Amino acid sequence: MQTGSITKIAGLRSWKAPLGWLNTLIDYFGNKKIRSITHADIEDYKFKRLNKITVHKTQRAIASVNRELELLRAILRFAVRQRWLSHSPFELGEPLISKSDEIKRERVLTFDEEKKLLNVCVGERTITYQRKGKEITASVKSGRELLKALIITAVDTTMRKGEIIKLRWREVDFTMRKITIIAFNSKTATARDVGMTPRVYDELANLWEQSPKDFDELVFGIKDNFKKSFMSACADAGIKDFRFHDLRHTAITRLIQGGLPPMEVMKISGHKQMNTFARYVNPNTQAITHIADVLGVYHAKMMAELEPTNEIIEFVN
């Protein structure tokens, strides 16, 4: 029982987001008895949440409200199992959670953008600034060498950010050129192996040479978030609307476009459900154009077969 609990907890991203959703639900439903919550109450909650501007002064996403509703639905289902309720209000009316209305991110890094991003992740970079009316050019240390290794590892392995941060040297096999993601660090609580591309191998080998050679140490030595550093690098590279998790989208999309069967890619990426996996397969402009070209050739071929022939047909009486 204890092992199962640990595995389940390990599969969660974080407790912070669910706690935030719970506090929001308590603010709205906290003064109500659980038996008095109706389908109309939940519908009203959904309407008000969707129309409430976020702290960042932006429109609230339906995906965010859906996560809150999913938590409420789980709580009410628990109440039914405990026989505190005969039925959940979610089952007594029109569906309240609509996943089809959610807008999925389809941001994929192009090869040109990747080149620009990696170019700013160097040991030193040149900056130009004004001082006393004069333009000054200087070289400064960027400290982004580690960020470069993080980016390459993400875009070449499909690993999640949490899996990369928690990776330890004992899980890196330079002889077999593979990385093992242990179940405890995986979102789906299932262990898997991923191979190292030549450049992932080179980046990790370089980090190993600079490390204390302790197999229990973290590969990247990061114990907190590196969001600001990544966003700063994207800004310097002129890349907009891009998140670190989009590197996983990019990796999976490239594997599919490279000709690997979806089921094999799912084993590498650690996906359990095909519908979830499909969200990550995003064709870029080049792929879309190629698809159109293939379809055009197919249409031309089929139309040619329908054209009347010039052959003379002799009728025999």
N, C-alpha and C positions, 0 to 999 in steps of 0.2 A: 504493500500500500504506500509506503514511504517513497519508494523508487518511482512509482507511477505519479505521485504528487509532484516530485522534483522535476520529472520529465515534462509534465503539463505546464508547470510554472516556467520552465526553461523555454517553452515554445512561445511565450508572450513577449511582445516587443518591450513593453514597459507598463508599469502600473499607473504612471502619472496621467496619461490620457484618459483611461477609464475613470480615474478618481475625479478628473475634471468634469466628465460627463455626468457622473453620479451627483456631484455637488449642484450641477445645473438642474437635474431632475428633482433634487430635494428642495431647491428654491421654489419650484413650481408646484410640486405635489406633496411637499412636506407636511402641510396642514390637513391633508385628506386621509381618510381611512382607506386602506387598500381595497376594501369591498365597494367603496363608493366611486372608484375611478371608472369612468365609462369610455366607450369608444369615442364619443363626442369630445370628452376632456382631452384625450390624446390628440385628436384631430386639431383641436384648438391650440394645444401646445405646439404642434408642428407648424401651424400657420404663423403663430407669433414668433417662433424661433427663426423661421425663414425670412421674416420681415424685420428682424432685429439686426442692425448693423454691427459688425465685429469691432473689436477694440482697435483694429487697424484701419477703421473707417471704410471697410469694403463690404460687398454683399456676401452674406453668409451662404456657403455652399450647401447644397442639398445632401451631399455626401457626409458632411459634418453632422447635420441633423439626423440622418439615417443611423449614424453610429450611436447617437444618444437614444434613439428609439429602439435600436437592437438591444441595448443594455436594459432598457425598461421592459422590453418583451421577455428577456431572460429572467428578470426579477419576477415578473408576473407568472411565468411558466413555473418557476420554483414555488411560488405561492400555491399554484394548482397542485403540484406534486405533494406539497405539505398539507393539502386539503383545506387551506385557508380560503381558497376560491374554488368555485365549481367550474368556471370557465375564465379564460383570459379575455379581456376586452378586445385584444387584437384579433380574436377569432369571431367577433360578433358584428362585423361590418365589412366595409370595403377595405382592401389592403392599405395599410398606413405607411409601409416601407416600400419604396419603389427604386430598386437598384438601376433599372433601365434609364431613369432620369439623371443619374449621376454622370458627370462629365469626366471621362478618364483622361489622364495625361498621356500624350502621345509624343513626348519630346525625345528625340533621338539625336545623339551627337554625330555630326558628319565627320568624315575623315579630315576635312580641312579644318574644322573647329577643333578636333582632337590635336592636330599638329600645333595650332596656335596656343592651345591650353598647355600642352607639354613644354612649349618653348618658353613660357613665362615661369615654369617650375624649374628654374636653374639656380645654381649656387650663387651667382651674382647677376644683377640686372642693372641696366643703365637707366638713370633717371635724369630729366632735365627740369630745372626750376629757375625762377627769377630771384636774383639777390642784388639789391641796390641798383636796380635797373639793368643789370647784366644777366645774360642767360648762362647758367652754370650747368655743365654736364658732369655727372659723377657716377661711379659704380658703387652699389651697396649690396650687402649680403641679403638674400631673400629668405633663406631658411626653408625653401620649398622643395628641397631634394626629397624629403620624406613624403610630401604631398604628391610628387610625381610617381613614386612607387605605389602609393595608395590608388591613384587614378588608373595606372596600368593594370594593377591587380584586379580592380573592380571591372574594368571594361574587357578584360581577357578571360575572366573566370566565372562571371555571373554572380559572384558572391555578394551578399548583402553587406551593408556598412557594419552592422553589429557583428557579423561573422568575421569580417576583416579585422576589426578592432580587437576582438577576443582571441584571435589566432595566436597560438604559441609555437615555439620552435620545434617542439616534439611532434607537432602535427604537420610539419613540412618535411617531405622526403625528397632530398636532392638526387638520390640515386635513381628512384623510380620517376622522378620529375612530376610529383603529384602533391596535392594539399588535401588533408582530411579535415572536413568540417564535422566535429563531434556533435552528437545529438543534443547535448546540453546547450550548445551555442546556436543551434539551428532553430529558425522560427517554427518549423513544422515538427521539431523534436525528433528528427530522423537524420542519422549520420549519412554522409555521402563523400565521395572523392571527386576532385576536379584536377585536371591536368594543368601543367604549367607551360605556357607558350615560351619561346626562347627569351622574349624580353621580360616576362614575369620571372623566369629563372634567373636572369642576370640581375634584376633589381633586388630580389630576395637574397641572392648570393652575396651581393655587395653589402646589404644590411647585415648579413650574418658575419661577414669579415669585420665589420665595425662594432659588432655586439660583444658582450662578455662571454659568449659561447655557452650560455645557460639555457638548456632545453625547456626549462619551466618559465622562462621570461616571455613576455609578449613580443611578437615579431616587430610591431610598429611602435611599441612603447607608449601607446596613447591610452589614457585612462578617462579622457573626457571628450567632448565634441570638438570637431575641427571645422565646423560650419563656416565661421568667419574667414578662416584662411582659404577655404575652397571658394567662397563667394568672391573674395578679393582677387583670387587668381582668375576667375571667370570674367570679372570686370576688366582686369588688365588685358585679357585676351579678346575683349569685345564680344563675349558670349552672353546672351541674355536669356532669361527664363530657363535656367538650367539648374537642376539639383543633383546632388551626389547620387541619389537613388536612380536618376535617369541613366546613369552609366550601366546599371543592371538591365534596363530596358534596351539600351544600345547593344550590350553584349548578346542578349537573347535574340534580338532582331538580326544581328550579324551572323549568328550561328545558323538561323533558319535560312537566311539569304545565301549562306555559304553552301547550302545543299544538305545539311544534316536533317534526318527525320525528326519531327516534333517530339516523338516519344523519347528519343535519345537525349534531346535537349532538355526535356523535363527532368530527366534523371540527373543531369549536370546542374540544372538550376534549382532543383529541390522542390519543384511544384508537385502538388498532389492532384489538383483538379484542372482539367483541360480548359474550362471557362475562365479560371483565374490566369492560367498560363497565356491564354490568347490575348489578354490585355497588354501583355508585354511585347507582343510581336507587332511592331509598327514599321510599315514600309517607308523608306525615305524617298526623296524625289527621284533618285536614280532607279530605284526598284519599281516605283510607280510607272515611270517611263518605259522600263523594260517590259512590264506587264502589258502595257498598252501596245507595245510593238509586237509582242507575241500574239496578242489577240488580233491585231491587224493582219498579221501573216495568216493566221488561222481563217479569218473571214475571207481573205483574198483566195485562199486555197479552196474553200467550200463554194464560193461563188463561181470560181473557174470550173468546178465540176458540174455546175448547173447550167453553164453556157451551152447553147445548141451546137452540135458538131456539124462540120461541113462535109461529112461523109455522105456518099450517094447510096441510098438504100434501094435495092432492086426488089420489086414485088413479083413473085412468081405466081402466075395464074394456075 
